[in-house]
Amino acid sequence: MDIFSKIIKLLKCKDGATGIEYGLIAAAIALAIIPAVQRIGTSTSTTMENVSVALAATGEQGSGCSNDNPCAPPDISGSD
């Protein structure tokens, strides 16, 4: 088998073409998803910053719960 017939055989071979196509599709989907997720992250960060500023403006200090000072759960049994 000469080199010319090997090249022709290689060009006609379709093995692996499906894998390459799936890889290209996955890359295209990733290129579409990445900017969308970045926009959502920025929007969420902005929203949380706005909430933080609004809470600070009202003077609310929160519940005071932390790892050093855990809060007891509220009593929801209905008994006084």
Buried (B, 14 or more C-beta within 10 A) or exposed (E): EEEEEEEEEEEEEEEEEEEEEEEEEEEEEEEEEEEEEEEEEEEEEEEEEEEEEEEEEEEEEEEEEEEEEEEEEEEEEEEE
